[in-house]
Amino acid sequence: MTAAATIANAPSPRRSSMRRDRKRALVWSYVFLVIFVIFFLTPPMYMIITSLKTSAEDLGGDQPWWVLNPTLQNYIEILTSSTYLTFSATPRWSRWQWSS
């Protein structure tokens, strides 16, 4: 083997540097994506978990992220409440009119 053949087969340092930079950028992209998902999806997830708890379980405060006895009672209560149905049936624009 000649020196010219050895040099031709050697990987270019510039190419490996670009691959390393791309890999580093991909890792940082995933890090920021995970942070974004945690920051923006935690509140809705907590609201759904809390809505499936009983009032006593919610106020107990022992395990805020775990539902021991899931129930749909909160949804049943609000959908059968006449106050909620009256309020939701009122057009939105009429609630904020100026009183004269």
Buried (B, 14 or more C-beta within 10 A) or exposed (E): EEEEEEEEEEEEEEEEEEEEEEEEEEEEEEEEEEEEEEEEEEEEEEEEBBBBBBEEBBEEEEEEEEBEEEBEEBEEEEEEEEEEEEEEEEEEEEEEEEEE
